[in-house]
């Protein structure tokens, strides 16, 4: 099942009630060029160390990637990631993903 949180507060509420196999966290959850996602990675890893965390950003840099990984992110993805690469990386994390249609089509997560 996929859950979506648009704010840090929503994410924290979900984290209090559920355990996730994977969390894809945006660096800037406020819509501004913020770094709330890095703090959220730390909170996720403290609460459920087994959750795999990916940082997704449109404002990337080697320094942000390094900090994300130090906080426990297993992957760092730029928002320009092609869907086929996204699918390959999700599969590499052990998630069952199937692709529908062309390489520009949608991806579906078959989780439970």
Secondary structure as GFF3:
##gff-version 3
##sequence-region A 1 112
A	DSSP	alpha_helix	8	17	.	.	.	ID=ss1
A	DSSP	beta_strand	22	26	.	.	.	ID=ss2
A	DSSP	alpha_helix	36	47	.	.	.	ID=ss3
A	DSSP	beta_strand	52	57	.	.	.	ID=ss4
A	DSSP	alpha_helix	62	70	.	.	.	ID=ss5
A	DSSP	beta_strand	75	78	.	.	.	ID=ss6
A	DSSP	alpha_helix	83	92	.	.	.	ID=ss7
A	DSSP	beta_strand	97	99	.	.	.	ID=ss8
A	DSSP	beta_strand	107	109	.	.	.	ID=ss9
###
